[in-house]
Amino acid sequence: MDSQFAPEEDFNNTVDSYSVTLNGFIFCTRHGLEVCTKCPTDNRPTNNLVVEDMLHEKLTEEEMTNKWKGDEREPFTVAHKWTRVSKGKPGCMAHKTVGCEECFNWGEQIYRSIHGGRKPRVSRLQRKSKDHTAEDRLT
């Protein structure tokens, strides 16, 4: 049955003549750069807002203060990594998928850059609670 309401627009994955948005991060369309001197644009402040809540959850206060560079972090590039896929939406070249979490997972990429390439960690408390419940089942 058709709805009386228009389908919800996906603003996290859009493209126009000036910018391409991939999973909420904005880049210049022409060069695929987050910071582009030719266009000229610096999208890091806007893009950082997308991942700040996630970073506050995963990083300690010390890591946020000492390791998170914020607007001074190394910019991302999506040059030659995206193309228009279904209905003109931008997607990754590798999987031809709109909003591809494997290629455009910005939060994880920032987390890995802060932690020297490591995957997000599982806290010791979470591991202890899992181990503790396993011991309880054995006794």
N, CA, C and O atoms as CSV, one atom per row, in Angstrom:
chain,resi,resn,atom,element,x,y,z
A,1,MET,N,N,0.835,-1.167,0.000
A,1,MET,CA,C,0.000,0.000,0.000
A,1,MET,C,C,0.889,1.243,0.000
A,1,MET,O,O,1.857,1.315,0.757
A,2,ASP,N,N,0.568,2.202,-0.832
A,2,ASP,CA,C,1.341,3.432,-0.910
A,2,ASP,C,C,1.063,4.312,0.289
A,2,ASP,O,O,-0.063,4.388,0.780
A,3,SER,N,N,2.092,4.963,0.744
A,3,SER,CA,C,1.969,5.869,1.874
A,3,SER,C,C,1.600,7.244,1.360
A,3,SER,O,O,1.944,7.614,0.238
A,4,GLN,N,N,0.899,7.996,2.189
A,4,GLN,CA,C,0.564,9.358,1.803
A,4,GLN,C,C,1.757,10.299,1.964
A,4,GLN,O,O,1.744,11.434,1.487
A,5,PHE,N,N,2.797,9.795,2.654
A,5,PHE,CA,C,3.986,10.595,2.892
A,5,PHE,C,C,5.072,10.230,1.890
A,5,PHE,O,O,5.174,9.086,1.448
A,6,ALA,N,N,5.865,11.209,1.548
A,6,ALA,CA,C,6.980,10.973,0.638
A,6,ALA,C,C,8.022,10.104,1.341
A,6,ALA,O,O,8.188,10.202,2.557
A,7,PRO,N,N,8.726,9.255,0.588
A,7,PRO,CA,C,9.771,8.442,1.221
A,7,PRO,C,C,10.837,9.344,1.845
A,7,PRO,O,O,11.131,10.426,1.337
A,8,GLU,N,N,11.402,8.879,2.944
A,8,GLU,CA,C,12.402,9.662,3.657
A,8,GLU,C,C,13.655,9.815,2.815
A,8,GLU,O,O,14.153,8.846,2.243
A,9,GLU,N,N,14.156,11.030,2.744
A,9,GLU,CA,C,15.347,11.343,1.960
A,9,GLU,C,C,16.604,10.944,2.740
A,9,GLU,O,O,16.676,11.165,3.949
A,10,ASP,N,N,17.585,10.363,2.061
A,10,ASP,CA,C,18.854,9.976,2.664
A,10,ASP,C,C,19.841,11.119,2.478
A,10,ASP,O,O,20.474,11.232,1.429
A,11,PHE,N,N,19.974,11.975,3.503
A,11,PHE,CA,C,20.875,13.118,3.409
A,11,PHE,C,C,22.306,12.755,3.799
A,11,PHE,O,O,23.206,13.583,3.663
A,12,ASN,N,N,22.532,11.531,4.283
A,12,ASN,CA,C,23.884,11.093,4.622
A,12,ASN,C,C,24.661,10.634,3.394
A,12,ASN,O,O,25.877,10.453,3.458
A,13,ASN,N,N,23.968,10.446,2.284
A,13,ASN,CA,C,24.606,10.006,1.045
A,13,ASN,C,C,23.995,10.770,-0.122
A,13,ASN,O,O,23.001,10.340,-0.709
A,14,THR,N,N,24.600,11.905,-0.449
A,14,THR,CA,C,24.093,12.759,-1.519
A,14,THR,C,C,25.251,13.267,-2.365
A,14,THR,O,O,26.412,13.202,-1.963
A,15,VAL,N,N,24.917,13.766,-3.527
A,15,VAL,CA,C,25.928,14.367,-4.391
A,15,VAL,C,C,25.292,15.513,-5.166
A,15,VAL,O,O,24.162,15.404,-5.642
A,16,ASP,N,N,26.032,16.616,-5.285
A,16,ASP,CA,C,25.633,17.727,-6.146
A,16,ASP,C,C,26.896,18.268,-6.809
A,16,ASP,O,O,27.957,17.652,-6.709
A,17,SER,N,N,26.797,19.386,-7.468
A,17,SER,CA,C,27.959,19.879,-8.220
A,17,SER,C,C,29.096,20.374,-7.321
A,17,SER,O,O,30.233,20.493,-7.777
A,18,TYR,N,N,28.800,20.664,-6.051
A,18,TYR,CA,C,29.832,21.196,-5.157
A,18,TYR,C,C,30.376,20.180,-4.166
A,18,TYR,O,O,31.565,20.196,-3.849
A,19,SER,N,N,29.512,19.294,-3.672
A,19,SER,CA,C,29.969,18.377,-2.622
A,19,SER,C,C,29.326,17.000,-2.765
A,19,SER,O,O,28.240,16.844,-3.322
A,20,VAL,N,N,30.043,16.012,-2.240
A,20,VAL,CA,C,29.525,14.653,-2.152
A,20,VAL,C,C,29.544,14.297,-0.669
A,20,VAL,O,O,30.534,14.532,0.023
A,21,THR,N,N,28.446,13.732,-0.194
A,21,THR,CA,C,28.341,13.317,1.196
A,21,THR,C,C,28.263,11.801,1.234
A,21,THR,O,O,27.370,11.200,0.638
A,22,LEU,N,N,29.206,11.188,1.939
A,22,LEU,CA,C,29.290,9.731,2.049
A,22,LEU,C,C,29.230,9.359,3.526
A,22,LEU,O,O,30.144,9.679,4.286
A,23,ASN,N,N,28.170,8.693,3.929
A,23,ASN,CA,C,27.954,8.335,5.342
A,23,ASN,C,C,28.115,9.540,6.258
A,23,ASN,O,O,28.698,9.435,7.337
A,24,GLY,N,N,27.600,10.679,5.827
A,24,GLY,CA,C,27.593,11.877,6.653
A,24,GLY,C,C,28.822,12.761,6.530
A,24,GLY,O,O,28.805,13.883,7.035
A,25,PHE,N,N,29.886,12.307,5.882
A,25,PHE,CA,C,31.099,13.105,5.711
A,25,PHE,C,C,31.063,13.798,4.350
A,25,PHE,O,O,30.698,13.190,3.344
A,26,ILE,N,N,31.445,15.073,4.330
A,26,ILE,CA,C,31.350,15.903,3.130
A,26,ILE,C,C,32.734,16.069,2.500
A,26,ILE,O,O,33.726,16.298,3.192
A,27,PHE,N,N,32.777,15.948,1.160
A,27,PHE,CA,C,34.006,16.112,0.377
A,27,PHE,C,C,33.667,16.961,-0.850
A,27,PHE,O,O,32.504,17.037,-1.247
A,28,CYS,N,N,34.673,17.598,-1.450
A,28,CYS,CA,C,34.403,18.316,-2.695
A,28,CYS,C,C,34.152,17.281,-3.796
A,28,CYS,O,O,34.841,16.264,-3.869
A,29,THR,N,N,33.183,17.544,-4.630
A,29,THR,CA,C,32.806,16.594,-5.676
A,29,THR,C,C,33.900,16.446,-6.725
A,29,THR,O,O,34.202,15.336,-7.163
A,30,ARG,N,N,34.480,17.543,-7.117
A,30,ARG,CA,C,35.437,17.534,-8.222
A,30,ARG,C,C,36.718,16.762,-7.897
A,30,ARG,O,O,37.226,16.032,-8.748
A,31,HIS,N,N,37.252,16.913,-6.667
A,31,HIS,CA,C,38.540,16.310,-6.328
A,31,HIS,C,C,38.441,15.202,-5.282
A,31,HIS,O,O,39.400,14.455,-5.089
A,32,GLY,N,N,37.303,15.083,-4.604
A,32,GLY,CA,C,37.119,14.048,-3.593
A,32,GLY,C,C,37.894,14.294,-2.314
A,32,GLY,O,O,38.249,13.349,-1.610
A,33,LEU,N,N,38.159,15.551,-2.008
A,33,LEU,CA,C,38.973,15.895,-0.847
A,33,LEU,C,C,38.136,16.501,0.270
A,33,LEU,O,O,37.190,17.249,0.022
A,34,GLU,N,N,38.497,16.167,1.494
A,34,GLU,CA,C,37.837,16.765,2.659
A,34,GLU,C,C,38.336,18.202,2.838
A,34,GLU,O,O,37.570,19.094,3.202
A,35,VAL,N,N,39.629,18.412,2.576
A,35,VAL,CA,C,40.228,19.741,2.572
A,35,VAL,C,C,40.771,19.967,1.174
A,35,VAL,O,O,41.706,19.290,0.747
A,36,CYS,N,N,40.186,20.919,0.464
A,36,CYS,CA,C,40.576,21.171,-0.921
A,36,CYS,C,C,40.942,22.635,-1.096
A,36,CYS,O,O,40.116,23.518,-0.868
A,37,THR,N,N,42.179,22.892,-1.501
A,37,THR,CA,C,42.628,24.270,-1.704
A,37,THR,C,C,42.125,24.830,-3.030
A,37,THR,O,O,42.036,26.047,-3.191
A,38,LYS,N,N,41.796,23.958,-3.979
A,38,LYS,CA,C,41.325,24.418,-5.281
A,38,LYS,C,C,39.868,24.855,-5.239
A,38,LYS,O,O,39.476,25.760,-5.977
A,39,CYS,N,N,39.061,24.229,-4.389
A,39,CYS,CA,C,37.615,24.516,-4.384
A,39,CYS,C,C,37.203,25.786,-3.629
A,39,CYS,O,O,36.115,26.239,-3.982
A,40,PRO,N,N,37.782,26.383,-2.763
A,40,PRO,CA,C,38.479,26.025,-1.529
A,40,PRO,C,C,37.467,25.655,-0.440
A,40,PRO,O,O,36.459,26.333,-0.242
A,41,THR,N,N,37.766,24.569,0.249
A,41,THR,CA,C,36.863,24.115,1.311
A,41,THR,C,C,37.625,23.291,2.344
A,41,THR,O,O,38.584,22.590,2.021
A,42,ASP,N,N,37.182,23.391,3.580
A,42,ASP,CA,C,37.681,22.552,4.669
A,42,ASP,C,C,36.458,22.025,5.408
A,42,ASP,O,O,35.818,22.761,6.159
A,43,ASN,N,N,36.135,20.758,5.198
A,43,ASN,CA,C,34.935,20.157,5.780
A,43,ASN,C,C,35.194,19.431,7.098
A,43,ASN,O,O,34.271,18.836,7.653
A,44,ARG,N,N,36.410,19.463,7.609
A,44,ARG,CA,C,36.719,18.742,8.850
A,44,ARG,C,C,35.859,19.177,10.036
A,44,ARG,O,O,35.369,18.308,10.757
A,45,PRO,N,N,35.647,20.476,10.280
A,45,PRO,CA,C,34.814,20.848,11.436
A,45,PRO,C,C,33.408,20.256,11.364
A,45,PRO,O,O,32.893,19.764,12.368
A,46,THR,N,N,32.793,20.300,10.202
A,46,THR,CA,C,31.454,19.741,10.026
A,46,THR,C,C,31.481,18.226,10.150
A,46,THR,O,O,30.616,17.644,10.805
A,47,ASN,N,N,32.452,17.588,9.538
A,47,ASN,CA,C,32.545,16.137,9.576
A,47,ASN,C,C,32.851,15.618,10.980
A,47,ASN,O,O,32.371,14.551,11.362
A,48,ASN,N,N,33.638,16.356,11.744
A,48,ASN,CA,C,33.953,15.932,13.102
A,48,ASN,C,C,32.706,15.869,13.981
A,48,ASN,O,O,32.631,15.043,14.891
A,49,LEU,N,N,31.735,16.731,13.716
A,49,LEU,CA,C,30.489,16.699,14.480
A,49,LEU,C,C,29.769,15.362,14.321
A,49,LEU,O,O,29.079,14.909,15.234
A,50,VAL,N,N,29.935,14.738,13.162
A,50,VAL,CA,C,29.270,13.458,12.882
A,50,VAL,C,C,29.798,12.351,13.797
A,50,VAL,O,O,29.032,11.476,14.202
A,51,VAL,N,N,31.090,12.373,14.130
A,51,VAL,CA,C,31.698,11.273,14.889
A,51,VAL,C,C,32.046,11.612,16.334
A,51,VAL,O,O,32.496,10.734,17.071
A,52,GLU,N,N,31.850,12.858,16.761
A,52,GLU,CA,C,32.261,13.245,18.116
A,52,GLU,C,C,31.585,12.443,19.215
A,52,GLU,O,O,32.247,12.043,20.173
A,53,ASP,N,N,30.287,12.197,19.105
A,53,ASP,CA,C,29.581,11.424,20.138
A,53,ASP,C,C,30.155,10.016,20.245
A,53,ASP,O,O,30.370,9.512,21.347
A,54,MET,N,N,30.402,9.384,19.109
A,54,MET,CA,C,30.973,8.041,19.100
A,54,MET,C,C,32.358,8.048,19.734
A,54,MET,O,O,32.694,7.137,20.491
A,55,LEU,N,N,33.162,9.060,19.437
A,55,LEU,CA,C,34.502,9.140,20.003
A,55,LEU,C,C,34.453,9.343,21.516
A,55,LEU,O,O,35.272,8.776,22.239
A,56,HIS,N,N,33.511,10.140,21.999
A,56,HIS,CA,C,33.372,10.340,23.444
A,56,HIS,C,C,33.025,9.032,24.147
A,56,HIS,O,O,33.438,8.811,25.286
A,57,GLU,N,N,32.269,8.164,23.478
A,57,GLU,CA,C,31.903,6.875,24.065
A,57,GLU,C,C,33.084,5.905,24.083
A,57,GLU,O,O,33.230,5.136,25.033
A,58,LYS,N,N,33.924,5.928,23.056
A,58,LYS,CA,C,34.981,4.928,22.911
A,58,LYS,C,C,36.336,5.354,23.456
A,58,LYS,O,O,37.159,4.501,23.785
A,59,LEU,N,N,36.583,6.652,23.556
A,59,LEU,CA,C,37.879,7.129,24.010
A,59,LEU,C,C,37.816,7.594,25.457
A,59,LEU,O,O,36.774,8.046,25.931
A,60,THR,N,N,38.938,7.478,26.149
A,60,THR,CA,C,39.019,8.003,27.506
A,60,THR,C,C,39.162,9.521,27.423
A,60,THR,O,O,39.442,10.069,26.357
A,61,GLU,N,N,38.970,10.182,28.542
A,61,GLU,CA,C,39.123,11.638,28.587
A,61,GLU,C,C,40.549,12.039,28.228
A,61,GLU,O,O,40.764,13.044,27.550
A,62,GLU,N,N,41.522,11.254,28.683
A,62,GLU,CA,C,42.929,11.525,28.378
A,62,GLU,C,C,43.191,11.413,26.871
A,62,GLU,O,O,43.891,12.249,26.300
A,63,GLU,N,N,42.631,10.381,26.226
A,63,GLU,CA,C,42.807,10.216,24.775
A,63,GLU,C,C,42.144,11.359,24.018
A,63,GLU,O,O,42.689,11.847,23.029
A,64,MET,N,N,40.973,11.787,24.477
A,64,MET,CA,C,40.289,12.906,23.808
A,64,MET,C,C,41.132,14.171,23.904
A,64,MET,O,O,41.206,14.948,22.953
A,65,THR,N,N,41.762,14.374,25.050
A,65,THR,CA,C,42.554,15.583,25.262
A,65,THR,C,C,43.891,15.520,24.531
A,65,THR,O,O,44.290,16.490,23.886
A,66,ASN,N,N,44.587,14.387,24.625
A,66,ASN,CA,C,45.956,14.307,24.119
A,66,ASN,C,C,46.094,13.785,22.684
A,66,ASN,O,O,47.002,14.209,21.969
A,67,LYS,N,N,45.222,12.882,22.252
A,67,LYS,CA,C,45.412,12.241,20.947
A,67,LYS,C,C,44.448,12.720,19.862
A,67,LYS,O,O,44.797,12.698,18.681
A,68,TRP,N,N,43.254,13.147,20.237
A,68,TRP,CA,C,42.271,13.606,19.253
A,68,TRP,C,C,42.651,15.007,18.802
A,68,TRP,O,O,42.649,15.946,19.598
A,69,LYS,N,N,42.981,15.147,17.507
A,69,LYS,CA,C,43.450,16.419,16.968
A,69,LYS,C,C,42.313,17.304,16.488
A,69,LYS,O,O,42.535,18.466,16.149
A,70,GLY,N,N,41.109,16.775,16.455
A,70,GLY,CA,C,39.956,17.574,16.056
A,70,GLY,C,C,40.085,18.114,14.653
A,70,GLY,O,O,40.324,17.365,13.705
A,71,ASP,N,N,39.925,19.423,14.523
A,71,ASP,CA,C,39.957,20.061,13.200
A,71,ASP,C,C,41.355,20.093,12.588
A,71,ASP,O,O,41.513,20.464,11.425
A,72,GLU,N,N,42.360,19.712,13.356
A,72,GLU,CA,C,43.730,19.684,12.845
A,72,GLU,C,C,44.157,18.280,12.420
A,72,GLU,O,O,45.318,18.064,12.070
A,73,ARG,N,N,43.227,17.325,12.449
A,73,ARG,CA,C,43.565,15.951,12.075
A,73,ARG,C,C,43.875,15.864,10.586
A,73,ARG,O,O,43.546,16.765,9.816
A,74,GLU,N,N,44.507,14.773,10.200
A,74,GLU,CA,C,44.828,14.515,8.796
A,74,GLU,C,C,43.510,14.346,8.021
A,74,GLU,O,O,42.679,13.530,8.420
A,75,PRO,N,N,43.299,15.089,6.931
A,75,PRO,CA,C,42.031,14.991,6.190
A,75,PRO,C,C,41.917,13.689,5.385
A,75,PRO,O,O,42.917,13.093,4.986
A,76,PHE,N,N,40.675,13.272,5.164
A,76,PHE,CA,C,40.385,12.097,4.348
A,76,PHE,C,C,40.267,12.494,2.884
A,76,PHE,O,O,40.056,13.660,2.549
A,77,THR,N,N,40.407,11.500,2.031
A,77,THR,CA,C,40.161,11.691,0.604
A,77,THR,C,C,39.332,10.517,0.097
A,77,THR,O,O,39.518,9.378,0.525
A,78,VAL,N,N,38.419,10.811,-0.816
A,78,VAL,CA,C,37.637,9.755,-1.462
A,78,VAL,C,C,37.838,9.797,-2.974
A,78,VAL,O,O,37.030,9.267,-3.737
A,79,ALA,N,N,38.936,10.440,-3.392
A,79,ALA,CA,C,39.252,10.514,-4.823
A,79,ALA,C,C,39.401,9.101,-5.384
A,79,ALA,O,O,40.161,8.291,-4.853
A,80,HIS,N,N,38.681,8.817,-6.446
A,80,HIS,CA,C,38.694,7.519,-7.131
A,80,HIS,C,C,38.175,6.379,-6.245
A,80,HIS,O,O,38.488,5.214,-6.493
A,81,LYS,N,N,37.387,6.705,-5.220
A,81,LYS,CA,C,36.834,5.681,-4.334
A,81,LYS,C,C,35.314,5.652,-4.352
A,81,LYS,O,O,34.709,4.767,-3.746
A,82,TRP,N,N,34.680,6.612,-5.039
A,82,TRP,CA,C,33.228,6.631,-5.080
A,82,TRP,C,C,32.741,6.853,-6.509
A,82,TRP,O,O,33.461,7.366,-7.367
A,83,THR,N,N,31.499,6.449,-6.730
A,83,THR,CA,C,30.838,6.636,-8.019
A,83,THR,C,C,29.345,6.765,-7.778
A,83,THR,O,O,28.858,6.445,-6.694
A,84,ARG,N,N,28.626,7.226,-8.769
A,84,ARG,CA,C,27.164,7.263,-8.640
A,84,ARG,C,C,26.630,5.854,-8.887
A,84,ARG,O,O,26.970,5.213,-9.882
A,85,VAL,N,N,25.803,5.391,-7.981
A,85,VAL,CA,C,25.199,4.065,-8.127
A,85,VAL,C,C,23.692,4.229,-8.240
A,85,VAL,O,O,23.246,5.104,-8.982
A,86,SER,N,N,22.906,3.456,-7.563
A,86,SER,CA,C,21.455,3.457,-7.738
A,86,SER,C,C,20.827,4.832,-7.516
A,86,SER,O,O,21.094,5.502,-6.518
A,87,LYS,N,N,19.999,5.230,-8.458
A,87,LYS,CA,C,19.251,6.492,-8.427
A,87,LYS,C,C,20.144,7.713,-8.249
A,87,LYS,O,O,19.724,8.711,-7.664
A,88,GLY,N,N,21.382,7.639,-8.754
A,88,GLY,CA,C,22.291,8.772,-8.698
A,88,GLY,C,C,22.941,8.993,-7.348
A,88,GLY,O,O,23.649,9.983,-7.167
A,89,LYS,N,N,22.725,8.103,-6.398
A,89,LYS,CA,C,23.320,8.219,-5.067
A,89,LYS,C,C,24.798,7.838,-5.136
A,89,LYS,O,O,25.178,6.993,-5.947
A,90,PRO,N,N,25.639,8.452,-4.291
A,90,PRO,CA,C,27.046,8.078,-4.288
A,90,PRO,C,C,27.270,6.789,-3.507
A,90,PRO,O,O,26.645,6.558,-2.473
A,91,GLY,N,N,28.158,5.968,-4.011
A,91,GLY,CA,C,28.500,4.718,-3.349
A,91,GLY,C,C,29.954,4.385,-3.607
A,91,GLY,O,O,30.623,5.050,-4.398
A,92,CYS,N,N,30.439,3.359,-2.943
A,92,CYS,CA,C,31.849,2.992,-3.094
A,92,CYS,C,C,32.071,2.301,-4.439
A,92,CYS,O,O,31.177,1.642,-4.970
A,93,MET,N,N,33.254,2.462,-4.967
A,93,MET,CA,C,33.609,1.827,-6.239
A,93,MET,C,C,33.788,0.321,-6.049
A,93,MET,O,O,33.461,-0.460,-6.942
A,94,ALA,N,N,34.299,-0.085,-4.899
A,94,ALA,CA,C,34.617,-1.496,-4.677
A,94,ALA,C,C,33.380,-2.374,-4.629
A,94,ALA,O,O,33.369,-3.457,-5.214
A,95,HIS,N,N,32.325,-1.919,-3.933
A,95,HIS,CA,C,31.137,-2.758,-3.732
A,95,HIS,C,C,29.891,-2.227,-4.435
A,95,HIS,O,O,28.858,-2.894,-4.465
A,96,LYS,N,N,29.993,-1.025,-4.999
A,96,LYS,CA,C,28.847,-0.361,-5.642
A,96,LYS,C,C,27.672,-0.269,-4.669
A,96,LYS,O,O,26.523,-0.517,-5.033
A,97,THR,N,N,27.993,0.098,-3.404
A,97,THR,CA,C,26.997,0.147,-2.345
A,97,THR,C,C,26.871,1.567,-1.806
A,97,THR,O,O,27.873,2.200,-1.471
A,98,VAL,N,N,25.638,2.067,-1.723
A,98,VAL,CA,C,25.385,3.365,-1.112
A,98,VAL,C,C,25.570,3.219,0.395
A,98,VAL,O,O,25.046,2.283,1.000
A,99,GLY,N,N,26.313,4.141,1.001
A,99,GLY,CA,C,26.529,4.107,2.446
A,99,GLY,C,C,27.327,2.900,2.900
A,99,GLY,O,O,27.041,2.347,3.961
A,100,CYS,N,N,28.310,2.479,2.136
A,100,CYS,CA,C,29.096,1.285,2.445
A,100,CYS,C,C,29.870,1.478,3.751
A,100,CYS,O,O,30.739,2.345,3.844
A,101,GLU,N,N,29.549,0.669,4.748
A,101,GLU,CA,C,30.215,0.756,6.050
A,101,GLU,C,C,31.641,0.223,5.992
A,101,GLU,O,O,32.475,0.613,6.809
A,102,GLU,N,N,31.929,-0.638,5.066
A,102,GLU,CA,C,33.285,-1.177,4.956
A,102,GLU,C,C,34.250,-0.125,4.403
A,102,GLU,O,O,35.379,-0.006,4.878
A,103,CYS,N,N,33.814,0.620,3.419
A,103,CYS,CA,C,34.681,1.609,2.775
A,103,CYS,C,C,34.620,2.988,3.432
A,103,CYS,O,O,35.623,3.701,3.476
A,104,PHE,N,N,33.451,3.362,3.939
A,104,PHE,CA,C,33.257,4.721,4.449
A,104,PHE,C,C,32.818,4.732,5.908
A,104,PHE,O,O,31.868,5.431,6.262
A,105,ASN,N,N,33.493,3.970,6.755
A,105,ASN,CA,C,33.212,3.972,8.190
A,105,ASN,C,C,34.171,4.970,8.843
A,105,ASN,O,O,35.227,4.590,9.348
A,106,TRP,N,N,33.792,6.238,8.827
A,106,TRP,CA,C,34.677,7.316,9.238
A,106,TRP,C,C,35.030,7.241,10.717
A,106,TRP,O,O,36.173,7.507,11.091
A,107,GLY,N,N,34.077,6.887,11.557
A,107,GLY,CA,C,34.338,6.795,12.991
A,107,GLY,C,C,35.429,5.788,13.297
A,107,GLY,O,O,36.336,6.064,14.082
A,108,GLU,N,N,35.341,4.621,12.678
A,108,GLU,CA,C,36.360,3.589,12.900
A,108,GLU,C,C,37.711,4.026,12.345
A,108,GLU,O,O,38.746,3.750,12.951
A,109,GLN,N,N,37.712,4.703,11.201
A,109,GLN,CA,C,38.973,5.164,10.627
A,109,GLN,C,C,39.652,6.196,11.530
A,109,GLN,O,O,40.873,6.180,11.682
A,110,ILE,N,N,38.869,7.083,12.125
A,110,ILE,CA,C,39.436,8.073,13.049
A,110,ILE,C,C,39.922,7.363,14.305
A,110,ILE,O,O,41.006,7.664,14.808
A,111,TYR,N,N,39.129,6.422,14.818
A,111,TYR,CA,C,39.531,5.665,16.006
A,111,TYR,C,C,40.855,4.949,15.752
A,111,TYR,O,O,41.755,4.981,16.591
A,112,ARG,N,N,40.968,4.308,14.601
A,112,ARG,CA,C,42.209,3.593,14.263
A,112,ARG,C,C,43.389,4.543,14.128
A,112,ARG,O,O,44.504,4.193,14.514
A,113,SER,N,N,43.168,5.737,13.588
A,113,SER,CA,C,44.274,6.694,13.462
A,113,SER,C,C,44.743,7.165,14.841
A,113,SER,O,O,45.932,7.420,15.031
A,114,ILE,N,N,43.839,7.282,15.788
A,114,ILE,CA,C,44.202,7.682,17.149
A,114,ILE,C,C,44.958,6.561,17.844
A,114,ILE,O,O,45.888,6.818,18.608
A,115,HIS,N,N,44.561,5.312,17.583
A,115,HIS,CA,C,45.148,4.157,18.259
A,115,HIS,C,C,46.181,3.416,17.410
A,115,HIS,O,O,46.478,2.253,17.684
A,116,GLY,N,N,46.721,4.053,16.408
A,116,GLY,CA,C,47.791,3.459,15.625
A,116,GLY,C,C,47.370,2.242,14.822
A,116,GLY,O,O,48.139,1.288,14.702
A,117,GLY,N,N,46.165,2.258,14.271
A,117,GLY,CA,C,45.725,1.185,13.391
A,117,GLY,C,C,44.980,0.048,14.065
A,117,GLY,O,O,44.533,-0.875,13.385
A,118,ARG,N,N,44.832,0.087,15.401
A,118,ARG,CA,C,44.118,-0.989,16.094
A,118,ARG,C,C,42.616,-0.832,15.947
A,118,ARG,O,O,42.102,0.276,15.798
A,119,LYS,N,N,41.921,-1.964,15.992
A,119,LYS,CA,C,40.466,-1.958,15.958
A,119,LYS,C,C,39.928,-1.455,17.294
A,119,LYS,O,O,40.643,-1.494,18.295
A,120,PRO,N,N,38.677,-0.983,17.330
A,120,PRO,CA,C,38.095,-0.551,18.597
A,120,PRO,C,C,38.151,-1.670,19.630
A,120,PRO,O,O,37.884,-2.832,19.324
A,121,ARG,N,N,38.504,-1.298,20.859
A,121,ARG,CA,C,38.700,-2.300,21.896
A,121,ARG,C,C,37.414,-2.604,22.638
A,121,ARG,O,O,36.475,-1.808,22.655
A,122,VAL,N,N,37.398,-3.775,23.248
A,122,VAL,CA,C,36.309,-4.170,24.130
A,122,VAL,C,C,36.820,-3.913,25.535
A,122,VAL,O,O,37.918,-4.345,25.885
A,123,SER,N,N,36.036,-3.214,26.344
A,123,SER,CA,C,36.509,-2.864,27.671
A,123,SER,C,C,36.680,-4.101,28.538
A,123,SER,O,O,36.026,-5.121,28.319
A,124,ARG,N,N,37.562,-4.002,29.523
A,124,ARG,CA,C,37.808,-5.122,30.434
A,124,ARG,C,C,36.558,-5.473,31.217
A,124,ARG,O,O,36.322,-6.643,31.518
A,125,LEU,N,N,35.757,-4.478,31.548
A,125,LEU,CA,C,34.526,-4.740,32.297
A,125,LEU,C,C,33.576,-5.622,31.495
A,125,LEU,O,O,32.935,-6.516,32.047
A,126,GLN,N,N,33.487,-5.368,30.189
A,126,GLN,CA,C,32.630,-6.198,29.344
A,126,GLN,C,C,33.164,-7.619,29.276
A,126,GLN,O,O,32.390,-8.575,29.327
A,127,ARG,N,N,34.503,-7.770,29.159
A,127,ARG,CA,C,35.087,-9.112,29.115
A,127,ARG,C,C,34.884,-9.831,30.433
A,127,ARG,O,O,34.548,-11.015,30.442
A,128,LYS,N,N,35.085,-9.127,31.571
A,128,LYS,CA,C,34.914,-9.746,32.883
A,128,LYS,C,C,33.491,-10.234,33.071
A,128,LYS,O,O,33.269,-11.334,33.579
A,129,SER,N,N,32.525,-9.422,32.664
A,129,SER,CA,C,31.132,-9.827,32.848
A,129,SER,C,C,30.826,-11.060,31.997
A,129,SER,O,O,30.059,-11.923,32.425
A,130,LYS,N,N,31.405,-11.158,30.815
A,130,LYS,CA,C,31.201,-12.340,29.979
A,130,LYS,C,C,31.886,-13.555,30.590
A,130,LYS,O,O,31.307,-14.641,30.638
A,131,ASP,N,N,33.141,-13.370,31.066
A,131,ASP,CA,C,33.869,-14.475,31.698
A,131,ASP,C,C,33.176,-14.924,32.982
A,131,ASP,O,O,33.089,-16.118,33.269
A,132,HIS,N,N,32.692,-13.964,33.739
A,132,HIS,CA,C,32.043,-14.270,35.003
A,132,HIS,C,C,30.773,-15.085,34.790
A,132,HIS,O,O,30.506,-16.019,35.546
A,133,THR,N,N,30.002,-14.753,33.793
A,133,THR,CA,C,28.785,-15.505,33.524
A,133,THR,C,C,29.110,-16.907,33.041
A,133,THR,O,O,28.350,-17.839,33.303
A,134,ALA,N,N,30.229,-17.076,32.337
A,134,ALA,CA,C,30.629,-18.409,31.884
A,134,ALA,C,C,31.021,-19.276,33.078
A,134,ALA,O,O,30.694,-20.462,33.124
A,135,GLU,N,N,31.730,-18.676,34.051
A,135,GLU,CA,C,32.099,-19.409,35.253
A,135,GLU,C,C,30.869,-19.809,36.056
A,135,GLU,O,O,30.799,-20.910,36.603
A,136,ASP,N,N,29.908,-18.907,36.118
A,136,ASP,CA,C,28.676,-19.187,36.857
A,136,ASP,C,C,27.954,-20.388,36.267
A,136,ASP,O,O,27.377,-21.197,36.993
A,137,ARG,N,N,27.991,-20.494,34.960
A,137,ARG,CA,C,27.291,-21.606,34.306
A,137,ARG,C,C,27.978,-22.930,34.587
A,137,ARG,O,O,27.321,-23.970,34.647
A,138,LEU,N,N,29.301,-22.904,34.761
A,138,LEU,CA,C,30.044,-24.145,35.004
A,138,LEU,C,C,29.850,-24.661,36.423
A,138,LEU,O,O,29.933,-25.870,36.637
A,139,THR,N,N,29.596,-23.801,37.396
A,139,THR,CA,C,29.451,-24.237,38.784
A,139,THR,C,C,28.034,-24.557,39.136
A,139,THR,O,O,27.751,-24.938,40.272
